[in-house]
Every structure is written in structure tokens, then in C-alpha cells.
């Protein structure tokens, strides 16, 4: 499984409008199965399993951009580590997903292990 960026306003709006919602203690994840439309075109080789991840943190979350970016980075790093560990343990993921992660304010001050626990709980719902 590979972790890639989810980018583009239209793609993110589609995930927000039509996606499923998972709520954890430190983040809210909106997700859709399948790759973004631009990734489906092109290559004729076998489709790879990928996670396309974007983050969404508005000024309502925190006034300081530095702290909002720290929340984003902590969530991204937890996903990166979880995907890396999942590849080693269980490479049986069958499908690509589009994820839009919205950190909660608790992700700024909580222990990093709490964020990792939320990520592992979310990934277990995908399997």
C-alpha cells in the first residue's frame, strides 16, 4: 500500500459531499473508495492499492497557523507510520481509498500514541 497526496478542490469537495465519515478522538476522516478521477486514466498496468490523503484544517480549529500545521503534520505522520507497518504485517488491502483528514483540537496536545491509535482504528474499519 502506498500513501499519496489527495489534491484538487473538486476532488476534495467530492469526498466531503459524497464520502463516508469516521469520527475519532483526535481526528475526523472523510473517505471514499477508489482512486481520484485523474489517477484512473493513463497506465494500462495492474491497478495498485493506494491511499490518497489530504488534510483540512480551517481557522475555526485554531487561530494560529503554526498550530494548525502542527496538527496536520502529526496526523500525516501517524498515517505514514501506520501504512508502513500495515505493509509489513498484512499486505492484503484490496482497494484504493481517498481520505480527507480533519484534525481535532485535541490532536495538538495529546500524546502521539493517541493519534496512532485513532489511525489504526480507522484503518481497521477499511479492511
N, CA, C and O of each residue as an XYZ file, in Angstrom:
508
protein
N       0.852     -1.168      0.000
C       0.000      0.000      0.000
C       0.898      1.232      0.000
O       1.952      1.253      0.635
N       0.464      2.243     -0.716
C       1.248      3.454     -0.884
C       0.414      4.649     -0.435
O      -0.790      4.694     -0.689
N       1.040      5.611      0.228
C       0.355      6.809      0.703
C       0.729      7.979     -0.205
O       1.899      8.352     -0.296
N      -0.274      8.557     -0.879
C      -0.058      9.672     -1.798
C      -0.940     10.851     -1.404
O      -1.835     10.722     -0.569
N      -0.674     12.003     -2.019
C      -1.438     13.211     -1.711
C      -2.758     13.232     -2.459
O      -2.839     12.830     -3.620
N      -3.776     13.700     -1.788
C      -5.070     13.975     -2.412
C      -5.117     15.482     -2.633
O      -5.096     16.253     -1.674
N      -5.179     15.899     -3.886
C      -5.143     17.335     -4.153
C      -6.209     17.711     -5.161
O      -6.689     16.873     -5.924
N      -6.564     18.954     -5.153
C      -7.571     19.469     -6.067
C      -8.867     19.767     -5.346
O      -9.374     18.949     -4.578
N      -9.390     20.939     -5.604
C     -10.605     21.361     -4.918
C     -11.805     20.481     -5.281
O     -12.599     20.126     -4.410
N     -11.938     20.129     -6.562
C     -13.077     19.311     -6.986
C     -13.042     17.934     -6.335
O     -14.072     17.409     -5.913
N     -11.857     17.361     -6.260
C     -11.714     16.028     -5.665
C     -12.054     16.084     -4.182
O     -12.780     15.229     -3.674
N     -11.529     17.092     -3.488
C     -11.794     17.216     -2.050
C     -13.269     17.510     -1.786
O     -13.843     16.980     -0.834
N     -13.889     18.351     -2.617
C     -15.314     18.635     -2.454
C     -16.159     17.381     -2.653
O     -17.160     17.190     -1.961
N     -15.764     16.530     -3.591
C     -16.496     15.283     -3.813
C     -16.399     14.373     -2.590
O     -17.382     13.738     -2.209
N     -15.220     14.309     -1.977
C     -15.051     13.485     -0.775
C     -15.894     14.050      0.364
O     -16.490     13.292      1.129
N     -15.945     15.370      0.481
C     -16.750     15.992      1.536
C     -18.235     15.721      1.309
O     -18.952     15.373      2.247
N     -18.700     15.879      0.070
C     -20.129     15.744     -0.226
C     -20.617     14.300     -0.209
O     -21.665     14.006      0.367
N     -19.865     13.400     -0.835
C     -20.357     12.041     -1.038
C     -19.661     10.992     -0.185
O     -20.024      9.817     -0.233
N     -18.672     11.398      0.589
C     -17.876     10.431      1.329
C     -18.512      9.974      2.625
O     -19.459     10.577      3.128
N     -17.968      8.897      3.148
C     -18.358      8.376      4.444
C     -17.573      9.119      5.523
O     -16.493      9.644      5.253
N     -18.107      9.164      6.738
C     -17.458      9.903      7.821
C     -17.121      8.944      8.948
O     -17.946      8.128      9.358
N     -15.890      9.056      9.445
C     -15.446      8.322     10.627
C     -14.947      9.351     11.631
O     -14.114     10.193     11.298
N     -15.457      9.285     12.872
C     -15.079     10.258     13.895
C     -14.299      9.575     15.003
O     -14.766      8.610     15.608
N     -13.109     10.088     15.260
C     -12.275      9.595     16.344
C     -12.065     10.683     17.384
O     -12.643     11.766     17.289
N     -11.235     10.388     18.374
C     -10.972     11.362     19.431
C     -10.096     12.507     18.945
O     -10.251     13.639     19.403
N      -9.180     12.233     18.028
C      -8.215     13.248     17.604
C      -8.400     13.708     16.167
O      -7.725     14.644     15.737
N      -9.289     13.082     15.415
C      -9.476     13.475     14.015
C     -10.819     12.985     13.491
O     -11.433     12.071     14.040
N     -11.248     13.622     12.419
C     -12.416     13.190     11.657
C     -11.906     12.838     10.265
O     -11.190     13.625      9.645
N     -12.272     11.663      9.777
C     -11.811     11.223      8.460
C     -13.020     11.043      7.552
O     -13.945     10.291      7.863
N     -12.995     11.740      6.436
C     -13.989     11.522      5.383
C     -13.296     10.697      4.307
O     -12.156     10.985      3.944
N     -13.977      9.668      3.792
C     -13.312      8.770      2.847
C     -14.275      8.251      1.792
O     -15.480      8.120      2.008
N     -13.687      7.964      0.648
C     -14.392      7.354     -0.475
C     -13.547      6.210     -1.014
O     -12.324      6.333     -1.066
N     -14.155      5.111     -1.414
C     -13.377      4.053     -2.062
C     -13.013      4.455     -3.486
O     -13.739      5.206     -4.138
N     -11.882      3.946     -3.954
C     -11.439      4.208     -5.321
C     -10.412      5.316     -5.396
O     -10.227      6.083     -4.450
N      -9.748      5.387     -6.539
C      -8.736      6.414     -6.779
C      -9.407      7.682     -7.296
O     -10.518      7.618     -7.821
N      -8.749      8.837     -7.156
C      -9.293     10.064     -7.747
C      -9.398      9.930     -9.263
O      -8.674      9.129     -9.855
N     -10.274     10.685     -9.901
C     -10.512     10.522    -11.346
C      -9.265     10.647    -12.209
O      -9.131      9.908    -13.184
N      -8.365     11.538    -11.894
C      -7.181     11.727    -12.730
C      -6.230     10.550    -12.647
O      -5.466     10.318    -13.584
N      -6.252      9.809    -11.567
C      -5.363      8.665    -11.401
C      -5.889      7.421    -12.107
O      -5.132      6.478    -12.341
N      -7.164      7.407    -12.447
C      -7.728      6.221    -13.098
C      -7.306      6.132    -14.553
O      -7.221      5.041    -15.116
N      -7.042      7.275    -15.158
C      -6.650      7.294    -16.569
C      -5.193      6.896    -16.705
O      -4.455      6.800    -15.724
N      -4.804      6.669    -17.939
C      -3.370      6.541    -18.194
C      -2.877      5.123    -18.265
O      -3.073      4.451    -19.277
N      -2.256      4.664    -17.242
C      -1.479      3.431    -17.276
C      -2.346      2.199    -17.533
O      -3.468      2.091    -17.039
N      -1.791      1.274    -18.321
C      -2.501      0.050    -18.615
C      -2.078     -1.102    -17.725
O      -2.597     -2.210    -17.863
N      -1.143     -0.861    -16.811
C      -0.686     -1.943    -15.939
C      -1.719     -2.230    -14.850
O      -2.748     -1.560    -14.762
N      -1.437     -3.212    -14.044
C      -2.361     -3.615    -12.990
C      -2.553     -2.477    -11.987
O      -1.584     -1.802    -11.639
N      -3.777     -2.253    -11.518
C      -4.014     -1.175    -10.560
C      -3.336     -1.467     -9.221
O      -3.361     -2.591     -8.720
N      -2.737     -0.430     -8.664
C      -2.072     -0.577     -7.379
C      -2.995     -0.085     -6.277
O      -3.877      0.743     -6.502
N      -2.771     -0.613     -5.084
C      -3.548     -0.193     -3.929
C      -2.855      1.016     -3.321
O      -1.688      0.951     -2.933
N      -3.586      2.114     -3.243
C      -3.021      3.358     -2.737
C      -4.011      4.061     -1.824
O      -5.225      3.915     -1.968
N      -3.475      4.823     -0.887
C      -4.276      5.725     -0.070
C      -3.932      7.145     -0.497
O      -2.774      7.556     -0.419
N      -4.923      7.885     -0.942
C      -4.742      9.284     -1.307
C      -5.255     10.108     -0.135
O      -6.444     10.068      0.182
N      -4.362     10.858      0.514
C      -4.725     11.546      1.743
C      -4.524     13.051      1.617
O      -3.477     13.517      1.168
N      -5.536     13.795      2.017
C      -5.457     15.243      2.103
C      -5.866     15.670      3.496
O      -6.504     14.909      4.224
N      -5.499     16.886      3.870
C      -5.871     17.391      5.191
C      -6.700     18.655      5.040
O      -6.588     19.383      4.054
N      -7.528     18.893      6.034
C      -8.408     20.045      6.043
C      -8.419     20.600      7.458
O      -8.918     19.950      8.377
N      -7.870     21.803      7.640
C      -7.844     22.437      8.963
C      -8.153     23.919      8.787
O      -7.308     24.680      8.315
N      -9.346     24.323      9.161
C      -9.754     25.713      8.972
C      -9.324     26.565     10.161
O      -8.838     26.053     11.169
N      -9.513     27.859     10.022
C      -9.147     28.769     11.107
C     -10.065     28.603     12.312
O      -9.733     29.066     13.404
N     -11.198     27.961     12.138
C     -12.064     27.678     13.284
C     -11.412     26.686     14.232
O     -11.723     26.654     15.423
N     -10.509     25.878     13.697
C      -9.826     24.885     14.520
C      -8.892     25.553     15.518
O      -8.920     25.241     16.708
N      -8.064     26.473     15.033
C      -7.166     27.241     15.898
C      -6.776     28.512     15.168
O      -6.657     28.519     13.943
N      -6.579     29.581     15.912
C      -6.245     30.858     15.293
C      -4.847     30.860     14.684
O      -4.610     31.510     13.666
N      -3.932     30.138     15.302
C      -2.539     30.141     14.874
C      -2.302     29.128     13.749
O      -2.609     27.945     13.894
N      -1.754     29.608     12.630
C      -1.445     28.724     11.506
C      -0.357     27.727     11.878
O      -0.356     26.597     11.390
N       0.559     28.134     12.731
C       1.636     27.239     13.160
C       1.059     26.022     13.878
O       1.494     24.893     13.650
N       0.083     26.258     14.740
C      -0.517     25.145     15.491
C      -1.404     24.282     14.599
O      -1.449     23.063     14.765
N      -2.114     24.908     13.648
C      -2.908     24.108     12.702
C      -2.005     23.217     11.870
O      -2.325     22.051     11.640
N      -0.884     23.751     11.416
C       0.054     22.949     10.631
C       0.663     21.831     11.457
O       0.916     20.748     10.931
N       0.904     22.070     12.743
C       1.428     21.018     13.617
C       0.416     19.885     13.742
O       0.791     18.713     13.723
N      -0.874     20.232     13.871
C      -1.918     19.202     13.938
C      -1.943     18.386     12.647
O      -2.048     17.160     12.683
N      -1.844     19.073     11.505
C      -1.821     18.372     10.215
C      -0.639     17.419     10.128
O      -0.792     16.260      9.742
N       0.536     17.910     10.488
C       1.750     17.094     10.380
C       1.689     15.878     11.288
O       2.132     14.797     10.900
N       1.150     16.035     12.485
C       1.054     14.893     13.402
C       0.122     13.821     12.834
O       0.417     12.629     12.923
N      -0.995     14.241     12.254
C      -1.931     13.276     11.662
C      -1.314     12.593     10.440
O      -1.450     11.381     10.272
N      -0.641     13.364      9.593
C       0.006     12.779      8.410
C       1.069     11.764      8.808
O       1.169     10.692      8.211
N       1.856     12.103      9.814
C       2.923     11.195     10.247
C       2.342      9.912     10.829
O       2.882      8.831     10.598
N       1.252     10.017     11.576
C       0.615      8.816     12.121
C       0.116      7.913     10.992
O       0.256      6.692     11.071
N      -0.461      8.497      9.951
C      -0.904      7.700      8.808
C       0.280      7.073      8.092
O       0.224      5.906      7.701
N       1.353      7.840      7.916
C       2.532      7.315      7.223
C       3.099      6.109      7.960
O       3.434      5.102      7.337
N       3.208      6.203      9.279
C       3.738      5.087     10.064
C       2.789      3.889     10.041
O       3.234      2.744      9.967
N       1.488      4.152     10.104
C       0.521      3.055     10.099
C       0.531      2.315      8.766
O       0.432      1.088      8.739
N       0.648      3.042      7.671
C       0.691      2.406      6.349
C       1.976      1.605      6.198
O       1.965      0.505      5.647
N       3.067      2.150      6.681
C       4.350      1.445      6.614
C       4.289      0.142      7.409
O       4.768     -0.890      6.939
N       3.709      0.180      8.602
C       3.584     -1.028      9.426
C       2.567     -2.003      8.849
O       2.748     -3.216      8.951
N       1.502     -1.488      8.244
C       0.477     -2.364      7.664
C       1.032     -3.135      6.475
O       0.658     -4.287      6.257
N       1.922     -2.511      5.701
C       2.536     -3.205      4.570
C       3.353     -4.390      5.040
O       3.339     -5.450      4.414
N       4.062     -4.214      6.135
C       4.910     -5.292      6.634
C       4.077     -6.428      7.225
O       4.429     -7.599      7.084
N       2.974     -6.080      7.884
C       2.180     -7.100      8.578
C       1.162     -7.780      7.670
O       1.083     -9.007      7.621
N       0.382     -6.969      6.951
C      -0.752     -7.516      6.209
C      -0.900     -6.802      4.864
O      -1.562     -5.767      4.799
N      -0.311     -7.319      3.804
C      -0.414     -6.655      2.503
C      -1.689     -7.012      1.745
O      -1.691     -6.974      0.514
N      -2.763     -7.354      2.432
C      -3.964     -7.862      1.774
C      -4.995     -6.777      1.462
O      -6.146     -7.101      1.168
N      -4.619     -5.513      1.518
C      -5.547     -4.440      1.183
C      -5.930     -4.562     -0.289
O      -5.046     -4.695     -1.136
N      -7.202     -4.523     -0.613
C      -7.666     -4.819     -1.958
C      -7.991     -3.581     -2.793
O      -8.061     -3.672     -4.019
N      -8.189     -2.433     -2.157
C      -8.771     -1.307     -2.856
C      -8.071     -0.007     -2.468
O      -7.532      0.117     -1.368
N      -8.086      0.956     -3.383
C      -7.573      2.292     -3.094
C      -8.665      3.112     -2.416
O      -9.854      2.848     -2.595
N      -8.250      4.109     -1.638
C      -9.191      4.981     -0.944
C      -8.725      6.423     -1.037
O      -7.531      6.706     -1.132
N      -9.697      7.332     -1.007
C      -9.429      8.760     -0.905
C      -9.803      9.189      0.510
O     -10.932      8.968      0.947
N      -8.868      9.795      1.220
C      -9.092     10.202      2.603
C      -8.943     11.709      2.726
O      -8.034     12.299      2.142
N      -9.826     12.324      3.479
C      -9.702     13.732      3.823
C      -9.738     13.817      5.343
O     -10.773     13.572      5.963
N      -8.605     14.163      5.934
C      -8.439     14.135      7.386
C      -8.587     15.542      7.942
O      -7.923     16.474      7.490
N      -9.468     15.685      8.929
C      -9.634     16.946      9.651
C      -9.201     16.717     11.092
O      -9.909     16.046     11.843
N      -8.056     17.258     11.497
C      -7.638     17.063     12.881
C      -8.569     17.807     13.832
O      -9.136     18.841     13.480
N      -8.718     17.277     15.026
C      -9.453     17.972     16.078
C      -8.457     18.711     16.956
O      -7.259     18.427     16.919
N      -8.943     19.646     17.735
C      -8.042     20.453     18.559
C      -7.299     19.604     19.583
O      -6.216     19.984     20.029
N      -7.860     18.468     19.959
C      -7.177     17.598     20.924
C      -5.909     16.979     20.344
O      -5.047     16.529     21.099
N      -5.780     16.950     19.013
C      -4.585     16.359     18.403
C      -3.341     17.218     18.612
O      -2.226     16.757     18.368
N      -3.515     18.444     19.054
C      -2.373     19.323     19.298
C      -1.660     18.972     20.597
O      -0.431     18.997     20.656
N      -2.419     18.647     21.636
C      -1.821     18.456     22.957
C      -1.767     17.004     23.413
O      -1.102     16.702     24.404
N      -2.440     16.112     22.728
C      -2.471     14.719     23.179
C      -1.154     14.017     22.857
O      -0.328     14.534     22.104
N      -0.975     12.854     23.427
C       0.205     12.041     23.128
C       0.095     11.517     21.692
O      -1.001     11.276     21.187
N       1.249     11.348     21.053
C       1.260     10.876     19.664
C       0.662      9.473     19.565
O       0.086      9.119     18.536
N       0.791      8.686     20.607
C       0.209      7.347     20.624
C      -1.301      7.363     20.480
O      -1.875      6.444     19.894
N      -1.962      8.403     21.010
C      -3.414      8.518     20.862
C      -3.803      8.719     19.396
O      -4.794      8.160     18.926
N      -3.020      9.513     18.689
C      -3.288      9.734     17.263
C      -3.058      8.439     16.496
O      -3.841      8.088     15.613
N      -1.980      7.727     16.835
C      -1.710      6.445     16.172
C      -2.826      5.443     16.433
O      -3.185      4.678     15.538
N      -3.382      5.432     17.648
C      -4.498      4.532     17.957
C      -5.724      4.871     17.116
O      -6.401      3.973     16.614
N      -6.010      6.159     16.960
C      -7.134      6.564     16.113
C      -6.933      6.111     14.669
O      -7.862      5.617     14.030
N      -5.726      6.280     14.168
C      -5.436      5.884     12.780
C      -5.600      4.378     12.609
O      -6.183      3.926     11.624
N      -5.093      3.604     13.556
C      -5.215      2.146     13.434
C      -6.674      1.708     13.535
O      -7.084      0.769     12.852
N      -7.468      2.379     14.383
C      -8.899      2.052     14.454
C      -9.591      2.376     13.134
O     -10.437      1.612     12.669
N      -9.233      3.507     12.534
C      -9.841      3.859     11.247
C      -9.455      2.866     10.163
O     -10.314      2.406      9.410
N      -8.174      2.530     10.075
C      -7.727      1.596      9.031
C      -8.352      0.218      9.206
O      -8.557     -0.499      8.227
N      -8.655     -0.159     10.445
C      -9.309     -1.456     10.659
C     -10.747     -1.443     10.132
O     -11.275     -2.497      9.776
N     -11.386     -0.274     10.075
C     -12.736     -0.212      9.505
C     -12.711     -0.352      7.983
O     -13.700     -0.772      7.382
N     -11.589     -0.004      7.362
C     -11.485     -0.137      5.905
C     -11.306     -1.582      5.471
O     -11.679     -1.939      4.354
N     -10.751     -2.405      6.319
C     -10.461     -3.793      5.932
C     -11.677     -4.661      6.023
O     -11.607     -5.855      5.734
